[in-house]
Amino acid sequence: MINAKQWAGAVWSKLTDMPMERKLLAVFLVVICLPLAFIGYISYSNYSGSIEKTTLSYSNNLMIAMMERMDDYAEDMMRVSSIPAYQAEIKQNLISSNTYYERLGKNGDGKSGANDINQLLQIQRGIQSSVKFINNIKRGANVVYIFDAYGNGYYSTETGSVRSNLEESYRRWKSVSDQSSGEALLLGTETYVSTLNSKKNALTVVRKILDDISLKPIGLIAVDTDFRVIEDQIVEMNKLTHGSALIMDDRGSLIYDSDNHHSARDIAGKAAALSEKNGHFYADIDGQRQLVIYTTSADTHWKWFVLIPEKEMNKDSIRTRNTTWAAAFAIIGIALLISILLSIALTKPLRKMMRLMRKVQEGDLSVQFPIRHRDEIGQLGLQFNRMIVRIDHLIKDIYDIEAKKNEAEIHALQNQINPHFMYNTLETIRMFAELNDDEAVADMLTEFGQLLRYSIGDVRERTTVRAELDHVKHYVEMLNYRYPNRFRLHLHLEENQPFFEIPTLRLLLQPIVENAIQHGYDDSKPVMNIEILITQPDDRSMLMRIADDGVGIAPETRERLNQAFHHLQPVRTAGRGGIGLRNVNERIKLHCGASYGIQVLEGRQGGTEVVLKLPVYGYEDKGLTDYSDGGRP
């Protein structure tokens, strides 16, 4: 025990004293080789299992499809055998045949006259014509035989595949059909010799022909089906599965064997006695291990077997396993070599980058990582340099945004009340006070007080749409005191509109209305109409439309205004101002985001229409205080 501990300690000591390159080599040998070996083994096992499952599923699907086609074919043959039940001509001819031979038997001499011979020929032609019609209905039927009650057979064929032992076959068919109640019976495969001395394999469908009135048998129909219908499909399936196939009936008798394996027949015979309708197992057949897959037809109760050699089934997985191992060993060697080289090449630039990052943490944004290559380290260094530049720009942008906010708020404060307007308003109030001793002065003072109180509020406070609209109403009413009934404000809103309580910025509408009156008033019109409409195009935004019927704005001027509003550029116009509009646009974009702001359009009835796009819920400037009543805190 002590020697083992000492040996382990000595080995560990040697490992810790090894150079870094050798340590990396040892680590890579363990980290790479063991997982690759484990993954290769698991992959091979899973792949082999997957191939087996895929083969089982694929073969089962092929067998089921082929079995269903064969069942459909057998069902078609049974339907063919039912045609005499619906053909009155066939039944009438059979009754005539039975009557003829019955009368012939009563005569005792077995001779018939010329009239009888003509009648017999007429019966034969009628039944043979019907048989030829039945033969043409379904391809794959070798011969259709129709017998009367006395065993006289009628048939028609172009291939010459008529049974040479037809009388013997009839006795067997009649014996089987006598035990039925008139349903179609599918008999097993039978080998017979045709009249052309060739061996044929056929499946036979037998059915009694009953009289419609007495329901007594008046004849028998037998349909010999061409066994090549099955054989062609099985050969095609064997090509796809690289195996062989067997078919056994419900009595354990062999119906078909594609390769004539006697040992396979013994195994299939034992499997046919199993209670399971489908399944699979492995068996040694002719010294070779094979996968045996079987399933049972629900209609014919035949068992279908597919035998696939295990070596053939796993051929691809073995090839994949060998290729995987070869690739794994090659990858291990290359990975070890590259790992040693990269460990040396990567360590130095990474340590340098760490030193630069420490300087950035201390506040030095002037550092730059020298980029010598375009590899991952070079890309990392490039992104590091871009990050430093971006941080520097973001800091500057923050300063610029704050400066613009302060400037916009200062402009808003400066433009809250036009001094010239305040002077004229006060002069008007003085004149009314001297000339009229009535309540008009009190009303004007009330309007002006509300207007003044709202205008001198802090522009950084939030208000509501209702408060903004009330402010515009007071402003237009004060204008009408000065210029009686020259300005008419139209609000296309109902009292219960949901827009009234939506939070918004202060002093958005009044500068726009003031701009429209100062620069758009048309002296040729006695009244200037100003309309305000609020709509909500989606769940995130609302539109405030302020339209007038004034002199309007030239198209090129509107284009310059919209470009300046979109890019937050200074407004350069030779006509209608734009300073108040620019101030409103800048405050909207700074507080609400770049997707909001002002757009100037041509009015629908002349004049100008200014559209304010505002958010419905919340602002990007999270520092704003929300005062929904429109007043100060």
Backbone torsions as a table, in degrees:
resi	resn	phi	psi	omega
1	MET	NA	-42.5	-179.4
2	ILE	-67.2	-40.0	179.6
3	ASN	-63.9	-38.1	178.7
4	ALA	-65.0	-42.4	177.7
5	LYS	-64.1	-42.0	179.1
6	GLN	-63.6	-40.3	179.9
7	TRP	-66.2	-41.8	178.6
8	ALA	-64.3	-39.5	178.5
9	GLY	-65.2	-39.9	179.5
10	ALA	-65.3	-41.1	179.2
11	VAL	-64.9	-42.6	179.4
12	TRP	-64.4	-38.4	178.9
13	SER	-63.7	-40.4	178.6
14	LYS	-67.1	-37.1	179.4
15	LEU	-65.7	-42.2	-179.6
16	THR	-70.5	-25.8	179.9
17	ASP	-87.3	-4.1	-178.8
18	MET	-69.6	152.4	175.0
19	PRO	-62.0	160.0	-177.1
20	MET	-60.7	-37.9	-179.4
21	GLU	-62.3	-40.7	179.4
22	ARG	-70.4	-36.0	176.2
23	LYS	-61.8	-44.3	178.6
24	LEU	-61.8	-38.9	179.7
25	LEU	-63.1	-45.2	179.7
26	ALA	-64.3	-41.0	179.6
27	VAL	-64.2	-42.5	-179.7
28	PHE	-66.0	-36.1	177.3
29	LEU	-60.3	-41.0	-179.7
30	VAL	-76.1	-45.4	-174.0
31	VAL	-70.6	-32.3	-176.3
32	ILE	-93.0	-47.1	-173.0
33	CYS	-66.9	-48.6	-176.7
34	LEU	-62.8	-48.7	177.7
35	PRO	-61.6	-38.3	-179.8
36	LEU	-65.3	-41.5	177.7
37	ALA	-63.5	-43.2	179.7
38	PHE	-65.4	-44.0	-180.0
39	ILE	-64.6	-40.4	178.9
40	GLY	-61.7	-42.5	179.8
41	TYR	-66.3	-46.3	179.6
42	ILE	-63.3	-40.9	-179.0
43	SER	-63.8	-42.6	-179.6
44	TYR	-64.5	-43.5	-179.9
45	SER	-63.8	-46.0	-179.8
46	ASN	-65.4	-37.7	-179.0
47	TYR	-66.8	-41.9	177.9
48	SER	-63.2	-45.4	177.5
49	GLY	-62.6	-38.2	179.6
50	SER	-65.9	-38.3	178.3
51	ILE	-64.0	-41.5	179.8
52	GLU	-63.3	-44.3	178.9
53	LYS	-63.8	-41.5	179.7
54	THR	-65.1	-40.7	179.2
55	THR	-63.7	-43.7	178.8
56	LEU	-60.8	-47.6	-178.6
57	SER	-64.2	-44.7	-177.5
58	TYR	-65.5	-45.7	-179.2
59	SER	-65.9	-41.3	177.7
60	ASN	-60.0	-43.3	179.8
61	ASN	-63.8	-40.1	178.6
62	LEU	-64.1	-45.8	-179.7
63	MET	-63.3	-42.9	-179.0
64	ILE	-64.1	-41.7	179.4
65	ALA	-63.9	-44.8	180.0
66	MET	-66.2	-39.7	179.8
67	MET	-65.4	-40.2	178.4
68	GLU	-65.1	-39.2	176.6
69	ARG	-63.4	-40.8	179.3
70	MET	-67.5	-40.0	177.3
71	ASP	-62.7	-41.0	177.5
72	ASP	-63.2	-39.1	179.9
73	TYR	-65.4	-44.1	178.3
74	ALA	-63.0	-38.3	177.5
75	GLU	-63.9	-38.0	177.3
76	ASP	-64.3	-39.9	178.2
77	MET	-63.5	-37.8	177.0
78	MET	-65.3	-37.4	176.6
79	ARG	-65.8	-38.4	177.3
80	VAL	-60.1	-39.1	-179.1
81	SER	-68.7	-16.6	179.9
82	SER	-90.1	-2.5	-177.1
83	ILE	-61.3	-42.3	179.4
84	PRO	-57.9	-26.4	179.3
85	ALA	-66.0	-20.4	-178.0
86	TYR	-111.4	-0.2	-179.4
87	GLN	-105.6	105.0	-178.9
88	ALA	-64.3	-30.7	-178.8
89	GLU	-64.1	-43.1	179.7
90	ILE	-63.5	-45.4	-179.1
91	LYS	-63.9	-40.1	-179.4
92	GLN	-64.4	-40.9	178.3
93	ASN	-67.0	-37.9	177.6
94	LEU	-65.0	-42.0	177.8
95	ILE	-62.1	-40.5	177.8
96	SER	-64.1	-39.8	178.7
97	SER	-64.6	-43.4	179.0
98	ASN	-62.6	-41.0	179.7
99	THR	-64.6	-41.0	-178.8
100	TYR	-62.2	-50.4	-176.7
101	TYR	-72.9	-26.5	175.1
102	GLU	-67.0	-44.6	178.9
103	ARG	-66.5	-36.4	179.5
104	LEU	-64.8	-35.7	179.0
105	GLY	-70.8	-32.8	-179.5
106	LYS	-71.9	-28.1	178.9
107	ASN	-63.9	-30.4	174.4
108	GLY	86.2	-30.6	-177.6
109	ASP	-90.0	-10.4	178.1
110	GLY	72.2	12.0	-179.9
111	LYS	-105.5	154.3	179.8
112	SER	-135.4	154.1	-180.0
113	GLY	-86.5	-176.6	-177.9
114	ALA	-64.6	-38.5	179.0
115	ASN	-63.4	-38.5	179.4
116	ASP	-65.7	-39.7	179.5
117	ILE	-64.3	-41.6	177.9
118	ASN	-62.8	-39.6	177.9
119	GLN	-63.9	-41.7	179.8
120	LEU	-63.6	-41.7	178.4
121	LEU	-63.5	-38.5	178.7
122	GLN	-64.9	-40.3	177.7
123	ILE	-64.0	-44.5	-178.9
124	GLN	-62.3	-44.5	-180.0
125	ARG	-63.4	-41.4	-179.4
126	GLY	-63.6	-45.5	-178.3
127	ILE	-70.3	-42.3	179.8
128	GLN	-63.1	-35.1	176.4
129	SER	-64.1	-40.1	178.0
130	SER	-67.2	-37.8	178.7
131	VAL	-64.9	-41.2	178.7
132	LYS	-63.3	-37.7	177.3
133	PHE	-63.1	-41.6	179.9
134	ILE	-66.1	-39.7	179.0
135	ASN	-59.4	-34.8	-177.0
136	ASN	-80.4	-13.4	-178.8
137	ILE	-70.0	-44.4	-173.8
138	LYS	-127.5	119.6	175.5
139	ARG	-70.9	144.4	178.1
140	GLY	106.4	-7.5	175.8
141	ALA	-88.0	118.6	-179.9
142	ASN	-65.0	-60.4	-176.5
143	VAL	-143.4	142.7	171.9
144	VAL	-112.9	122.2	179.7
145	TYR	-108.9	137.7	172.2
146	ILE	-125.3	126.2	-178.8
147	PHE	-116.2	144.5	172.5
148	ASP	-84.6	-174.8	-175.7
149	ALA	-67.8	-15.2	-178.4
150	TYR	-102.7	11.0	176.0
151	GLY	82.4	12.2	176.9
152	ASN	-80.7	122.3	-173.5
153	GLY	-97.1	145.4	177.0
154	TYR	-129.3	133.3	-179.6
155	TYR	-155.7	164.7	177.5
156	SER	-149.6	127.3	-178.0
157	THR	-148.3	149.0	176.6
158	GLU	-104.8	-8.5	-176.6
159	THR	-97.1	-15.3	-179.1
160	GLY	76.3	18.0	-176.6
161	SER	-91.4	40.3	178.9
162	VAL	-79.9	141.5	179.9
163	ARG	-64.8	135.2	175.9
164	SER	-77.1	-25.8	179.0
165	ASN	-105.2	51.9	-172.5
166	LEU	-65.0	-37.6	-178.6
167	GLU	-65.1	-41.1	177.9
168	GLU	-65.0	-40.9	178.7
169	SER	-64.8	-38.6	-179.4
170	TYR	-62.7	-43.1	-179.7
171	ARG	-61.0	-40.4	179.4
172	ARG	-68.6	-41.5	179.9
173	TRP	-65.4	-41.9	-179.4
174	LYS	-65.8	-36.7	178.7
175	SER	-64.0	-39.1	179.3
176	VAL	-71.9	-43.1	-176.2
177	SER	-70.7	-28.2	178.7
178	ASP	-62.0	-23.8	-179.1
179	GLN	-86.0	-1.5	-179.5
180	SER	-104.5	172.1	179.3
181	SER	-106.9	19.7	177.9
182	GLY	111.4	-1.6	179.0
183	GLU	-80.6	163.1	179.1
184	ALA	-74.4	140.6	-179.9
185	LEU	-120.3	127.1	177.4
186	LEU	-97.3	114.0	179.6
187	LEU	-91.3	161.7	-178.2
188	GLY	-71.5	177.9	-179.8
189	THR	-67.0	139.2	-179.4
190	GLU	-136.6	135.9	175.7
191	THR	-97.8	128.9	-179.8
192	TYR	-136.5	163.9	178.0
193	VAL	-103.3	126.3	-178.6
194	SER	-83.1	173.0	178.0
195	THR	-65.8	-14.2	176.3
196	LEU	-94.3	13.7	179.2
197	ASN	60.1	34.4	174.9
198	SER	-116.8	145.2	179.8
199	LYS	-83.3	136.0	-179.6
200	LYS	-129.0	146.8	172.8
201	ASN	-111.4	130.0	-176.7
202	ALA	-148.0	150.2	168.3
203	LEU	-100.5	140.6	-174.3
204	THR	-120.3	133.4	173.1
205	VAL	-107.7	125.4	-175.4
206	VAL	-121.4	140.1	178.7
207	ARG	-152.3	139.0	174.2
208	LYS	-74.2	147.4	174.5
209	ILE	-106.3	120.2	-174.0
210	LEU	-105.4	149.0	175.2
211	ASP	-75.4	139.3	-175.9
212	ASP	-65.6	-31.6	-174.0
213	ILE	-91.4	-55.1	-176.1
214	SER	-85.9	-15.2	-177.4
215	LEU	58.6	26.7	175.8
216	LYS	-98.8	150.1	-179.7
217	PRO	-66.2	130.4	176.8
218	ILE	-114.7	-1.4	179.4
219	GLY	176.8	-169.4	-175.8
220	LEU	-147.8	140.0	173.9
221	ILE	-118.8	135.4	177.3
222	ALA	-129.6	130.4	-178.9
223	VAL	-117.1	114.2	174.6
224	ASP	-87.5	117.3	-179.5
225	THR	-93.3	148.4	-178.5
226	ASP	-76.1	120.7	-178.0
227	PHE	-70.9	-14.8	179.2
228	ARG	-65.3	-20.2	176.0
229	VAL	-60.1	-40.2	177.3
230	ILE	-76.0	-44.9	-172.4
231	GLU	-62.3	-42.4	-180.0
232	ASP	-61.3	-40.0	179.8
233	GLN	-69.4	-38.7	-179.3
234	ILE	-67.9	-40.1	177.2
235	VAL	-60.3	-41.1	178.3
236	GLU	-64.7	-39.4	178.9
237	MET	-66.9	-38.5	179.6
238	ASN	-63.3	-34.2	177.5
239	LYS	-65.7	-36.5	-178.3
240	LEU	-76.0	-37.1	-177.3
241	THR	-93.0	-9.4	-176.4
242	HIS	58.6	32.9	-179.5
243	GLY	-132.8	-155.3	179.1
244	SER	-132.6	171.8	-174.5
245	ALA	-137.8	151.1	175.7
246	LEU	-134.9	149.9	173.9
247	ILE	-133.9	130.5	177.1
248	MET	-128.7	145.3	179.3
249	ASP	-83.4	-177.8	-174.9
250	ASP	-71.5	-10.6	176.4
251	ARG	-96.0	2.6	-180.0
252	GLY	86.0	9.0	179.6
253	SER	-85.1	141.7	-178.5
254	LEU	-73.8	128.3	176.9
255	ILE	-101.5	-39.7	-177.9
256	TYR	-153.2	141.8	174.8
257	ASP	-141.0	115.5	-174.6
258	SER	-73.6	-26.2	-175.9
259	ASP	-121.0	1.4	179.3
260	ASN	57.5	44.7	175.7
261	HIS	-85.7	113.3	179.5
262	HIS	-68.7	-40.3	179.2
263	SER	-66.3	-34.6	177.9
264	ALA	-65.9	-35.4	178.2
265	ARG	-65.1	-39.7	179.0
266	ASP	-62.3	-44.8	-179.7
267	ILE	-66.0	-41.7	179.8
268	ALA	-66.9	-35.5	177.9
269	GLY	-62.9	-38.8	176.5
270	LYS	-68.3	-39.9	-178.9
271	ALA	-69.1	-28.9	-179.2
272	ALA	-65.5	-23.8	179.5
273	ALA	-83.2	-4.0	-179.7
274	LEU	-69.1	150.7	-179.9
275	SER	-77.4	-24.5	-179.8
276	GLU	-69.4	140.2	179.9
277	LYS	-80.3	-25.8	177.4
278	ASN	-150.9	159.6	-179.4
279	GLY	165.6	-165.2	179.1
280	HIS	-156.7	158.9	176.2
281	PHE	-162.1	164.8	177.0
282	TYR	-101.1	143.3	179.3
283	ALA	-149.7	151.0	175.7
284	ASP	-89.8	115.7	-178.2
285	ILE	-123.4	118.4	-178.3
286	ASP	54.4	41.5	176.9
287	GLY	75.5	14.1	-178.5
288	GLN	-131.4	131.9	179.8
289	ARG	-76.7	128.1	-176.1
290	GLN	-134.2	150.4	174.9
291	LEU	-90.1	122.4	-179.4
292	VAL	-106.6	119.2	179.2
293	ILE	-114.6	132.7	-178.4
294	TYR	-138.3	154.6	176.1
295	THR	-151.1	161.8	-173.3
296	THR	-122.0	135.6	177.7
297	SER	-76.0	132.6	178.3
298	ALA	-74.4	-21.1	-178.0
299	ASP	-91.9	-52.9	-175.9
300	THR	-93.4	-14.0	-177.1
301	HIS	62.8	22.0	174.3
302	TRP	-80.9	149.5	174.2
303	LYS	-103.2	127.7	179.9
304	TRP	-106.1	131.4	-178.3
305	PHE	-121.0	139.1	171.0
306	VAL	-123.5	126.4	-178.8
307	LEU	-111.1	118.7	-177.1
308	ILE	-121.2	121.6	177.2
309	PRO	-60.7	135.3	-178.7
310	GLU	-62.8	-37.1	179.5
311	LYS	-63.2	-40.5	179.1
312	GLU	-68.4	-37.0	-178.7
313	MET	-68.1	-38.0	-176.2
314	ASN	-95.1	11.4	-177.1
315	LYS	-60.1	-45.3	-179.3
316	ASP	-67.9	-38.3	-179.3
317	SER	-67.9	-36.3	177.2
318	ILE	-65.7	-42.8	177.8
319	ARG	-63.6	-40.0	178.3
320	THR	-66.1	-39.3	178.5
321	ARG	-61.3	-47.2	-179.1
322	ASN	-63.7	-41.2	178.7
323	THR	-65.7	-38.7	179.9
324	THR	-64.1	-43.8	179.7
325	TRP	-64.5	-42.6	179.3
326	ALA	-62.8	-43.1	178.7
327	ALA	-66.5	-36.8	-179.5
328	ALA	-63.1	-46.3	179.4
329	PHE	-63.5	-40.1	178.7
330	ALA	-65.2	-40.8	-179.6
331	ILE	-66.7	-38.2	179.4
332	ILE	-61.1	-46.4	-179.6
333	GLY	-62.8	-45.6	-179.4
334	ILE	-66.5	-40.4	-179.0
335	ALA	-63.9	-39.3	178.7
336	LEU	-64.1	-43.4	-180.0
337	LEU	-64.1	-46.2	-179.4
338	ILE	-66.0	-35.6	-178.6
339	SER	-63.9	-40.7	179.1
340	ILE	-64.5	-44.2	-178.5
341	LEU	-67.8	-42.1	-177.7
342	LEU	-70.5	-32.8	179.6
343	SER	-61.2	-34.8	177.9
344	ILE	-78.1	-41.6	-175.1
345	ALA	-72.7	-30.7	-175.6
346	LEU	-84.2	-28.1	-173.6
347	THR	-63.9	-44.3	-174.9
348	LYS	-65.9	-52.8	-179.8
349	PRO	-65.7	-31.3	178.6
350	LEU	-67.1	-39.8	177.3
351	ARG	-64.5	-36.5	179.0
352	LYS	-66.3	-40.6	179.0
353	MET	-64.4	-37.3	177.5
354	MET	-61.5	-38.4	178.6
355	ARG	-65.6	-39.6	178.8
356	LEU	-66.4	-36.9	179.0
357	MET	-65.9	-33.8	176.0
358	ARG	-63.7	-38.0	178.6
359	LYS	-66.2	-38.7	178.3
360	VAL	-64.0	-40.2	177.4
361	GLN	-60.2	-29.9	178.8
362	GLU	-81.9	-3.2	176.2
363	GLY	103.9	3.0	-179.8
364	ASP	-88.6	105.0	-179.9
365	LEU	-97.4	12.9	-179.8
366	SER	-94.0	-0.4	-176.4
367	VAL	-74.8	153.4	177.4
368	GLN	-142.8	135.3	177.4
369	PHE	-86.3	124.9	-179.8
370	PRO	-71.6	124.6	-178.0
371	ILE	-102.8	116.8	-179.3
372	ARG	-109.0	-22.2	-177.5
373	HIS	-135.4	165.8	179.6
374	ARG	-103.4	23.2	179.4
375	ASP	-81.5	-168.0	-177.7
376	GLU	-60.8	-39.0	177.8
377	ILE	-64.2	-41.6	177.7
378	GLY	-63.1	-42.6	177.6
379	GLN	-65.0	-38.7	177.2
380	LEU	-63.9	-41.8	176.8
381	GLY	-64.6	-38.8	177.8
382	LEU	-62.8	-44.9	177.8
383	GLN	-65.3	-34.4	176.6
384	PHE	-62.7	-45.7	179.0
385	ASN	-64.4	-41.4	178.1
386	ARG	-64.3	-37.1	178.3
387	MET	-62.5	-42.2	179.4
388	ILE	-62.8	-44.9	179.8
389	VAL	-64.0	-40.6	-179.3
390	ARG	-65.0	-41.2	177.6
391	ILE	-60.8	-43.2	179.7
392	ASP	-62.4	-43.3	179.5
393	HIS	-66.5	-38.7	179.6
394	LEU	-63.0	-40.3	178.0
395	ILE	-62.2	-42.4	178.7
396	LYS	-66.9	-40.1	179.3
397	ASP	-62.7	-38.1	178.2
398	ILE	-62.4	-43.6	176.9
399	TYR	-61.5	-42.8	-178.9
400	ASP	-65.1	-42.2	-179.6
401	ILE	-63.2	-44.5	178.4
402	GLU	-62.5	-37.2	179.2
403	ALA	-67.1	-40.9	179.1
404	LYS	-65.9	-38.8	177.5
405	LYS	-60.1	-47.3	-179.4
406	ASN	-62.0	-40.6	-179.7
407	GLU	-65.2	-43.8	179.7
408	ALA	-62.5	-41.4	-179.6
409	GLU	-67.1	-35.6	177.8
410	ILE	-65.6	-43.7	178.4
411	HIS	-62.1	-39.9	179.7
412	ALA	-63.4	-40.8	178.5
413	LEU	-65.3	-37.9	-179.3
414	GLN	-68.0	-31.6	-176.4
415	ASN	-98.8	10.9	-178.4
416	GLN	-59.5	-46.3	178.3
417	ILE	-131.9	121.9	176.3
418	ASN	-68.2	120.9	-177.6
419	PRO	-57.9	-39.1	179.9
420	HIS	-64.8	-39.1	178.0
421	PHE	-65.2	-43.2	179.5
422	MET	-61.7	-40.3	-179.4
423	TYR	-63.9	-49.2	-179.0
424	ASN	-61.6	-38.8	-179.8
425	THR	-64.7	-46.2	178.7
426	LEU	-63.2	-36.0	178.5
427	GLU	-66.1	-39.3	178.8
428	THR	-63.9	-42.6	178.7
429	ILE	-61.8	-39.5	-179.6
430	ARG	-64.8	-41.6	-179.6
431	MET	-64.4	-42.7	177.6
432	PHE	-63.6	-37.4	179.7
433	ALA	-65.1	-33.4	-179.2
434	GLU	-78.8	-39.7	-172.0
435	LEU	-90.1	-27.4	-174.0
436	ASN	-128.2	125.2	175.1
437	ASP	-101.1	70.0	-177.7
438	ASP	-140.0	-168.4	-174.5
439	GLU	-84.0	-3.4	-177.4
440	ALA	-61.9	-38.6	-179.5
441	VAL	-62.8	-42.0	179.4
442	ALA	-61.9	-41.8	179.2
443	ASP	-63.3	-41.8	-179.3
444	MET	-66.8	-40.5	178.5
445	LEU	-64.0	-36.7	178.7
446	THR	-64.4	-46.6	179.4
447	GLU	-61.4	-45.0	-177.6
448	PHE	-66.3	-36.1	178.0
449	GLY	-63.2	-43.5	178.0
450	GLN	-64.4	-41.3	179.7
451	LEU	-63.9	-43.5	-178.3
452	LEU	-68.7	-40.7	-179.5
453	ARG	-62.3	-42.3	-179.1
454	TYR	-70.4	-37.8	-173.4
455	SER	-70.8	-33.3	-175.6
456	ILE	-89.6	10.2	177.1
457	GLY	-70.8	167.5	179.4
458	ASP	-72.7	120.8	-176.9
459	VAL	-68.7	-13.3	178.9
460	ARG	-81.6	-11.9	177.7
461	GLU	-76.6	150.7	172.1
462	ARG	-87.5	154.9	174.9
463	THR	-135.3	-161.6	177.6
464	THR	-122.0	164.2	178.1
465	VAL	-61.2	-37.3	178.8
466	ARG	-59.8	-44.3	-178.6
467	ALA	-65.1	-38.7	178.2
468	GLU	-63.6	-43.1	179.8
469	LEU	-66.1	-39.4	177.2
470	ASP	-62.7	-38.6	179.2
471	HIS	-63.2	-40.9	178.9
472	VAL	-66.6	-39.1	177.9
473	LYS	-58.8	-48.3	179.0
474	HIS	-59.9	-39.4	-178.3
475	TYR	-64.3	-45.7	-179.7
476	VAL	-68.0	-36.4	177.9
477	GLU	-63.5	-39.9	177.5
478	MET	-65.0	-37.1	177.6
479	LEU	-64.4	-38.4	-179.5
480	ASN	-70.3	-24.2	170.8
481	TYR	-64.9	-39.3	-178.2
482	ARG	-77.9	-43.5	178.7
483	TYR	-119.6	90.6	-169.5
484	PRO	-55.3	123.5	171.4
485	ASN	56.5	30.3	177.2
486	ARG	-92.4	-18.7	-175.6
487	PHE	-125.1	130.3	-177.8
488	ARG	-124.4	120.6	-178.3
489	LEU	-99.5	128.3	179.7
490	HIS	-118.1	117.2	176.8
491	LEU	-105.9	113.4	-178.5
492	HIS	-88.6	64.4	-177.6
493	LEU	-141.5	144.0	172.0
494	GLU	-91.9	162.2	-173.7
495	GLU	-66.5	-28.7	-177.2
496	ASN	-96.0	19.2	179.7
497	GLN	-63.2	142.6	-179.6
498	PRO	-75.1	-6.5	-176.3
499	PHE	-77.9	-20.8	-169.7
500	PHE	-59.6	-37.5	-173.9
501	GLU	-97.9	10.8	177.7
502	ILE	-72.6	129.4	178.4
503	PRO	-65.7	143.9	177.5
504	THR	-153.7	178.2	179.2
505	LEU	-80.5	160.7	179.1
506	ARG	-84.3	153.4	171.9
507	LEU	56.3	51.5	174.5
508	LEU	-98.1	-42.7	-173.1
509	LEU	-84.5	-39.4	-174.7
510	GLN	-60.7	-42.6	177.5
511	PRO	-62.8	-33.5	-179.3
512	ILE	-71.0	-42.7	177.8
513	VAL	-64.1	-41.3	178.7
514	GLU	-62.9	-40.1	178.5
515	ASN	-63.6	-40.5	179.9
516	ALA	-64.4	-39.6	-177.4
517	ILE	-72.6	-43.6	-176.0
518	GLN	-68.9	-39.2	-172.4
519	HIS	-109.9	-9.1	-176.8
520	GLY	-118.2	1.7	-177.1
521	TYR	-66.9	130.6	-178.9
522	ASP	-103.2	113.3	-177.6
523	ASP	-65.7	-20.0	-178.7
524	SER	-76.6	-11.7	-179.6
525	LYS	-105.6	136.9	-179.6
526	PRO	-71.7	-27.6	-176.5
527	VAL	-132.9	138.4	173.6
528	MET	-106.3	123.5	-179.3
529	ASN	-96.5	133.8	177.4
530	ILE	-124.7	123.6	-177.7
531	GLU	-113.9	140.1	176.0
532	ILE	-125.7	124.2	179.5
533	LEU	-129.7	131.8	179.6
534	ILE	-116.4	126.6	177.6
535	THR	-130.0	164.5	179.4
536	GLN	-127.5	96.8	-176.9
537	PRO	-71.5	-25.5	179.1
538	ASP	-151.1	-175.4	-176.0
539	ASP	-75.7	-13.4	-172.5
540	ARG	-106.6	-15.3	-172.8
541	SER	-142.9	162.4	173.3
542	MET	-136.0	156.9	-178.2
543	LEU	-118.6	127.4	172.4
544	MET	-105.5	117.6	-177.5
545	ARG	-107.0	120.2	177.6
546	ILE	-114.8	110.3	-175.6
547	ALA	-119.6	142.1	175.9
548	ASP	-129.0	166.1	177.7
549	ASP	-111.0	37.4	-178.3
550	GLY	-82.3	-151.9	-174.0
551	VAL	-76.2	-17.7	177.6
552	GLY	82.7	179.6	-178.8
553	ILE	-125.9	141.2	178.5
554	ALA	-62.2	146.3	-177.9
555	PRO	-57.1	-41.1	-179.3
556	GLU	-67.7	-32.6	177.1
557	THR	-68.2	-42.2	176.6
558	ARG	-59.8	-39.9	-179.4
559	GLU	-64.4	-42.1	178.6
560	ARG	-65.0	-40.6	178.6
561	LEU	-61.6	-46.4	-178.3
562	ASN	-65.3	-38.9	177.2
563	GLN	-63.9	-42.9	179.6
564	ALA	-65.7	-41.0	178.9
565	PHE	-65.1	-36.6	-177.4
566	HIS	-69.7	-38.8	-175.7
567	HIS	-102.0	9.0	-178.5
568	LEU	54.2	46.8	179.1
569	GLN	-101.4	159.5	175.5
570	PRO	-62.2	143.2	-178.8
571	VAL	-89.0	125.3	177.3
572	ARG	-119.5	103.7	-179.7
573	THR	-131.6	151.4	177.6
574	ALA	-101.8	-9.9	-176.4
575	GLY	-109.7	-107.9	-174.4
576	ARG	-74.7	113.6	175.7
577	GLY	-2.1	-115.2	-178.5
578	GLY	119.0	-9.7	-178.6
579	ILE	-66.8	-46.4	178.3
580	GLY	-63.0	-40.9	176.9
581	LEU	-62.8	-42.8	-179.4
582	ARG	-62.7	-40.9	-179.9
583	ASN	-62.8	-43.4	178.3
584	VAL	-64.3	-43.6	-179.1
585	ASN	-62.7	-43.7	-178.7
586	GLU	-64.0	-42.1	179.9
587	ARG	-65.7	-37.5	178.1
588	ILE	-64.1	-47.4	-176.9
589	LYS	-68.0	-38.2	-178.0
590	LEU	-70.1	-36.1	-176.2
591	HIS	-93.2	-28.3	-172.8
592	CYS	-109.3	-25.0	-179.9
593	GLY	125.0	162.8	-174.7
594	ALA	-69.0	-20.4	-178.0
595	SER	-81.0	-3.4	-179.8
596	TYR	-112.5	164.9	178.9
597	GLY	150.9	-154.8	-172.8
598	ILE	-115.5	146.1	171.3
599	GLN	-137.3	134.8	-178.5
600	VAL	-104.0	126.8	-178.4
601	LEU	-125.9	167.5	174.1
602	GLU	-79.4	136.2	-178.5
603	GLY	-67.8	152.6	-179.3
604	ARG	-70.2	-28.6	179.2
605	GLN	-117.5	37.7	-174.2
606	GLY	86.4	175.5	-180.0
607	GLY	76.2	-149.0	-173.0
608	THR	-134.1	147.5	174.9
609	GLU	-125.8	123.6	178.3
610	VAL	-107.6	126.0	-177.5
611	VAL	-110.1	122.4	175.0
612	LEU	-102.8	122.0	175.5
613	LYS	-100.3	119.6	-174.8
614	LEU	-129.7	153.7	176.4
615	PRO	-75.5	151.3	177.4
616	VAL	-86.9	-38.3	-176.1
617	TYR	-125.5	111.8	167.1
618	GLY	76.3	165.4	-178.6
619	TYR	-133.2	156.7	177.7
620	GLU	-69.2	-26.8	177.4
621	ASP	-81.2	95.8	-176.0
622	LYS	-75.7	-5.5	-178.8
623	GLY	-86.4	-5.4	-179.3
624	LEU	-70.3	141.9	176.2
625	THR	-91.1	136.1	-176.4
626	ASP	-97.1	111.2	174.3
627	TYR	-117.5	95.0	-173.2
628	SER	-69.4	-15.9	-179.5
629	ASP	-87.6	-2.6	177.5
630	GLY	82.3	-3.1	-178.0
631	GLY	-100.5	-174.0	179.1
632	ARG	-89.2	160.3	179.5
633	PRO	-67.6	NA	NA
